[in-house]
């Protein structure tokens, strides 16, 4: 399941980014919904996972909306209003949430590692999306904001995943 989760997230990421770059913002959403459907079907705690996905969507949407509003990033093919974070970015946050208890679960107890992972991985993902043509980043400020944002959000979401798992276990007793 670990490798499958990792591969499915990579497929969702590529579908979202390539879809946006090619003028098909809903393609990535469709692929990600299929990945999330499979994920929820396979998990033993679908309700907890769904709560985590919704939380990641809200946190991620707030972060990316701030990036957009501050004009540190411009997105291609929003799927709706250009003043709102794109639909495909929201899908990416949902897809990312599906990794928190599976392929990224090993980081739940490793705070420093998750901070460093977020600080490096977030900007690298956006840089990859920029190379494909889905986003435009505006100078060093964009990269710094991405690094700081992801350095906070990654451990936050991993902690939330761990805490939701603990609550589920406590309720089952």
VENZI-V652711 format. One line per field, one symbol per residue. phi: phi as a letter, one per 40 degrees, with the letter a starting at -180 (. if undefined). psi: psi as a letter, one per 40 degrees, with the letter a starting at -180 (. if undefined). burial: 1 if it has 24 or more other ideal C-beta (glycine too) atoms within 12 Angstrom, else 0. A space follows every 50 residues. Layout:
# VENZI-V652711
phi: ???
psi: ???
burial: ???
This chain:
# VENZI-V652711
phi: .dccdcccccccdcccccdcccgbccdcccccccccccdcccccbccccc ccccccccccccccccdcccgcabbcfcgadccbdcccccccccccdccc bbcbddcdbbccccccdccccddccccccccchcbbbbgcdcccccccdc cccdccccccdcccccccccccc
psi: dddddddddddddddddddddefgdeddddddddddddddddiegddddd dddddddddddddddddddefeihiigdeaheeihidddddddddddeed ecdeddedegddddddddddddddddddddddedihigaddddddddddd ddddddddddddddddddddde.
burial: 00001001111111111111100011111011101101110010000111 11101110111011101100011111111000001111111111111111 11111011000001101110111011001101011010000110111011 11111111111101100000000
